[in-house]
């Protein structure tokens, strides 16, 4: 068995967003000759963890399939010093594979008792925001502008390993170790994706609100500007709720909201306490409608228990800013009346922007 241990450069852990303790956590990745633990071999395990103040990369490579148990035992002993295992999609492959190998060799599965941070599951909600077709590690690295030195995938390495263990090409250990090393380093390189998680969770500071008008269409747009709490690795742009445009670069973001100009309805909840006045096309409370001629009033129903409001309105996915208005009783689209005060104090819009950012997950 070949064992490699060397120091690697420090990197930003982003643990304040990803919720793990760097000193107690171990990044790891495995290489196998197939997907089934029952019919394939585990031939390489790699890890990155803190040893004191140094990040250390360790690898265990089986020179022969008969050394599989030795590789597994050595790794489990090393991992026993950590509380959390960090991996990419290890929840569906790496951890179950190692668990079955532990059972095969009658070894205690110490990993099952540890915390688990799956970066794939953590970053998967970012798919729409990033505009990516796939959310595998290679795609995330490419999004960040990172290039890998190795060009082979795990499947392509299987015949390479088989030739290596034949003893005719010892130099083939290099591409095997390189691929595993780049998978490990890649996990640390994509950690800045956590900045987008913080963005979607509404970790921002409002800056300003202003109205703009298209010269040709005379349509108005509210531009809500903010600052993300964390520097974003790459700019992003996405349409939210069909018509609202989110644009963010490294340190600034904006949400462009089309403004509805016209008349909308506010529906009273306790319609039994209201009368509907057909001539005025609105509902009034019974305490007031009692003075209206009975011929010009009728008991209100949910669909006509409203009052009218004309002005400028912002669409909203839920009742964020109240009161909420609609175009009709059946309409699910809610609106909030635009308040010019926001142009001097955009603070009240923080709740609104956060709710819009949450829509990206949906």
C-alpha positions in Angstrom: 0.0 0.0 0.0 1.2 3.5 -0.9 0.5 6.2 1.7 1.0 9.9 0.8 0.8 12.7 3.2 1.6 16.3 2.4 0.7 19.9 3.3 -1.5 21.9 1.0 -2.1 25.7 0.9 -4.7 27.2 3.2 -8.2 27.8 1.8 -11.3 29.6 3.0 -13.5 27.1 4.8 -16.8 29.0 4.6 -17.8 27.1 7.7 -19.9 30.0 9.0 -22.4 29.3 6.2 -21.9 25.6 5.7 -22.1 24.9 9.5 -19.2 22.7 10.2 -16.1 22.9 12.4 -13.0 22.9 10.2 -10.7 21.5 13.0 -13.1 18.5 13.5 -14.0 17.8 9.9 -12.5 15.6 7.2 -13.0 16.0 3.4 -12.7 12.6 1.7 -13.2 10.8 -1.6 -12.9 7.2 -2.8 -12.0 5.5 -6.0 -13.4 2.1 -6.9 -13.4 -0.3 -9.8 -17.2 -0.2 -10.1 -20.4 1.0 -8.5 -21.3 -2.2 -6.5 -19.4 -2.9 -3.3 -20.2 -6.6 -3.7 -18.5 -7.0 -7.1 -15.9 -4.2 -7.3 -12.8 -3.1 -5.3 -12.0 -0.1 -3.3 -8.5 0.9 -4.4 -7.9 4.5 -3.3 -9.1 6.8 -0.5 -8.0 10.4 -0.2 -8.7 13.0 2.5 -8.0 16.6 3.4 -8.1 17.7 7.1 -6.6 20.1 9.5 -3.6 18.9 11.5 -2.9 21.6 13.9 -2.9 24.8 11.8 -2.0 22.9 8.6 -4.3 21.4 6.0 -3.0 18.0 5.1 -3.8 15.8 2.1 -3.5 12.1 2.7 -4.0 9.2 0.2 -4.1 5.5 0.6 -3.5 3.5 -2.6 -3.8 -0.3 -2.9 -0.9 -1.7 -4.9 -2.9 -4.9 -5.2 -6.7 -5.6 -4.7 -5.7 -7.8 -1.8 -4.7 -4.6 0.1 -8.3 -3.3 0.0 -8.8 -4.1 3.7 -5.5 -2.4 4.6 -6.5 0.8 2.8 -9.9 0.8 4.5 -8.5 0.1 8.0 -5.8 2.8 7.7 -8.4 5.3 6.6 -10.9 4.5 9.3 -8.2 4.8 11.9 -7.2 8.2 10.5 -10.8 9.4 10.3 -11.5 8.4 13.9 -9.9 11.7 14.9 -12.6 13.7 13.2 -16.3 14.3 13.9 -17.7 15.2 10.5 -17.1 13.8 7.1 -17.4 16.2 4.1 -17.9 14.8 0.6 -19.6 15.4 -2.7 -22.5 13.1 -3.3 -21.0 10.7 -0.8 -24.5 10.2 0.8 -25.5 8.0 -2.2 -22.2 6.4 -3.1 -19.0 6.8 -0.9 -20.5 6.3 2.5 -22.8 3.3 1.6 -19.9 1.7 -0.3 -17.5 2.0 2.6 -20.2 0.8 5.0 -20.7 -2.4 2.9 -16.9 -3.0 2.8 -16.8 -2.6 6.6 -19.5 -5.2 6.9 -17.6 -7.5 4.5 -14.4 -7.3 6.6 -16.3 -7.3 9.9 -15.0 -3.9 10.7 -16.8 -1.3 12.9 -18.3 1.4 10.6 -17.0 4.4 12.5 -18.2 6.7 9.8 -21.8 5.9 10.4 -21.6 7.6 13.8 -20.2 10.9 12.5 -21.8 14.0 11.1 -22.1 14.2 7.4 -21.9 17.3 5.1 -22.7 16.4 1.5 -21.7 19.4 -0.7 -23.8 18.1 -3.6 -27.0 18.2 -1.5 -25.9 21.5 0.0 -25.4 23.3 -3.3 -28.1 21.5 -5.4 -30.7 24.3 -4.6 -28.4 26.7 -6.5 -29.1 25.1 -9.8 -31.6 27.6 -11.1 -29.7 30.6 -9.8 -26.5 29.5 -11.5 -28.3 28.4 -14.7 -26.5 25.1 -14.8 -27.7 22.0 -16.5 -25.8 19.7 -14.2 -24.7 20.2 -10.6 -21.8 17.7 -10.5 -18.5 18.8 -9.1 -16.9 19.3 -12.5 -19.7 21.6 -13.6 -19.4 23.7 -10.4 -15.6 24.0 -10.9 -16.2 25.1 -14.5 -18.7 27.7 -13.4 -16.1 29.2 -11.1 -13.5 29.2 -13.9 -11.4 26.4 -12.5 -9.7 23.9 -14.7 -8.6 20.4 -13.7 -5.2 18.9 -14.7 -6.5 15.4 -15.1 -8.9 14.7 -18.0 -10.2 11.3 -17.0 -13.3 10.3 -15.0 -13.6 7.5 -12.5 -14.9 5.0 -15.1 -11.9 5.7 -17.4 -9.5 5.0 -14.6 -10.7 1.5 -13.9 -8.6 -0.1 -16.7 -5.7 2.2 -15.7 -5.8 0.7 -12.2 -6.0 -2.8 -13.5 -2.9 -2.2 -15.7 -1.1 -0.6 -12.7 -1.7 -3.6 -10.4 -0.4 -5.9 -13.1 3.0 -4.6 -12.3 3.9 -3.6 -15.8 3.4 0.1 -15.5 4.1 1.5 -12.0 4.0 5.0 -13.4 0.3 4.7 -13.7 -0.1 5.4 -10.0 0.3 9.1 -11.0 -2.9 9.6 -12.9 -4.8 7.6 -10.2 -3.5 9.7 -7.4 -3.9 12.9 -9.5 -7.6 12.3 -10.2 -8.3 11.6 -6.5 -6.3 14.7 -5.4 -8.2 16.9 -7.8 -11.5 15.6 -6.6 -10.4 16.5 -3.1 -9.0 19.9 -3.9 -12.0 20.6 -6.1 -14.2 20.2 -3.0 -12.3 22.9 -1.2 -12.4 25.1 -4.4 -16.1 25.1 -4.7 -16.7 26.1 -1.1 -17.2 29.7 -2.1 -20.5 28.5 -3.6 -21.7 29.1 0.0 -21.9 32.8 -0.8 -24.9 32.1 -3.1 -26.6 30.1 -0.4 -26.3 33.1 1.9 -27.7 35.3 -0.9 -30.7 33.0 -1.4 -31.2 33.0 2.4 -31.5 36.8 2.3 -28.1 37.7 3.9 -28.1 41.1 2.2 -28.2 44.8 3.1 -30.7 47.1 1.4 -29.2 50.2 -0.3 -31.8 52.0 -2.4 -35.0 52.0 -4.3 -35.7 54.1 -7.4 -38.3 54.2 -10.1 -37.4 54.2 -13.8 -39.6 54.6 -16.9 -39.2 53.1 -20.4 -39.3 56.0 -22.8 -41.2 54.0 -25.5 -43.7 52.0 -23.5 -43.9 54.4 -20.5 -43.9 51.3 -18.3 -42.4 51.9 -14.9 -39.9 49.6 -13.1 -38.8 49.7 -9.5 -35.1 49.0 -9.1 -34.2 47.7 -5.6 -30.5 47.7 -4.9 -28.7 45.8 -2.2 -25.3 44.4 -1.2 -24.8 40.7 -0.6 -23.1 40.0 2.8 -20.5 37.8 1.0 -18.5 38.4 -2.2 -20.0 36.3 -5.0 -17.4 34.3 -7.0 -19.2 34.9 -10.4 -22.0 37.3 -11.5 -25.5 35.8 -11.8 -28.7 36.8 -13.5 -32.1 35.1 -13.3 -35.7 35.9 -13.8 -37.9 35.5 -10.7 -41.6 35.0 -10.6 -41.8 35.3 -14.4 -41.1 39.0 -14.7 -38.7 40.2 -12.0 -35.0 40.3 -12.9 -32.3 39.6 -10.3 -28.7 40.7 -11.3 -25.7 40.3 -9.0 -22.0 40.8 -9.4 -19.3 40.3 -6.8 -20.5 42.9 -4.3 -23.7 44.5 -5.6 -27.1 43.2 -6.5 -30.4 44.6 -7.9 -33.9 43.4 -8.3 -35.9 45.0 -11.2 -39.6 44.8 -10.5 -42.2 45.7 -13.2 -44.7 48.1 -11.6 -48.4 47.7 -12.2 -50.2 51.0 -12.6 -54.0 51.0 -12.3 -56.7 49.9 -9.9 -56.6 46.8 -7.7 -58.8 45.4 -5.0 -58.3 44.8 -1.3 -60.5 42.0 0.1 -61.8 42.1 3.6 -61.6 38.7 5.4 -64.7 38.9 7.6 -67.2 39.4 4.7 -70.2 38.7 6.9 -69.6 42.0 8.6 -69.9 43.9 5.3 -72.5 45.0 2.8 -71.7 45.3 -0.9 -72.9 48.5 -2.6 -73.4 47.7 -6.4 -73.6 51.3 -7.4 -70.2 52.1 -5.8 -68.8 48.7 -6.6 -67.3 48.3 -3.2 -68.0 46.8 0.3 -68.5 48.9 3.4 -68.8 47.8 7.0 -72.4 47.1 8.3 -72.0 49.9 10.8 -71.7 52.3 8.0 -74.0 50.6 5.4 -76.8 50.7 7.9 -77.5 54.2 6.7 -77.7 53.1 3.0 -81.0 52.4 1.5 -81.7 48.6 1.5 -82.3 48.7 -2.2 -78.7 49.8 -2.8 -77.0 47.3 -0.6 -76.7 43.5 -0.3 -74.9 41.1 2.0 -71.3 40.9 0.9 -69.9 37.7 -0.5 -66.2 36.7 -0.4 -65.9 37.6 -4.1 -67.2 41.2 -3.8 -66.1 42.1 -0.3 -63.5 44.6 -1.4 -62.5 48.2 -1.6 -60.7 49.7 -4.6 -57.3 51.3 -4.7 -55.6 53.1 -7.6 -51.9 53.7 -7.9 -48.6 51.9 -8.4 -48.1 48.4 -7.2 -45.3 45.8 -6.8 -46.1 42.1 -7.5 -45.3 39.9 -4.6 -45.3 36.0 -4.3 -46.9 36.1 -0.9 -48.4 38.6 1.6 -45.0 40.2 2.4 -45.9 43.8 2.4 -49.4 44.5 3.7 -52.1 45.3 2.8 -52.1 43.0 -0.2 -54.1 43.7 -3.3 -55.5 41.5 -6.1 -57.1 42.1 -9.5 -60.0 39.7 -8.6 -61.1 37.2 -6.0 -59.8 34.3 -8.0 -56.5 35.8 -8.8 -53.5 34.4 -6.9 -51.2 37.2 -7.8 -50.7 39.6 -4.9 -49.5 43.2 -5.0 -48.2 45.7 -2.6 -48.8 49.5 -3.0 -45.7 51.3 -3.9 -44.6 53.8 -1.2 -42.5 56.8 -2.4 -41.0 56.8 1.1 -38.9 53.8 0.1 -36.9 56.1 -2.2 -35.4 57.7 0.9 -35.5 54.7 3.2 -35.3 51.3 1.4 -35.1 49.4 4.7 -38.7 48.3 4.8 -38.1 46.5 1.4 -35.6 44.1 3.0 -38.4 41.6 3.8 -39.7 41.9 0.3 -36.4 41.2 -1.4 -35.7 38.3 0.9 -39.0 36.7 0.0 -38.2 37.2 -3.7 -34.8 35.5 -3.3 -36.5 32.6 -1.6 -38.6 32.1 -4.8 -35.4 31.0 -6.6 -35.5 27.7 -4.5 -39.0 27.0 -5.7 
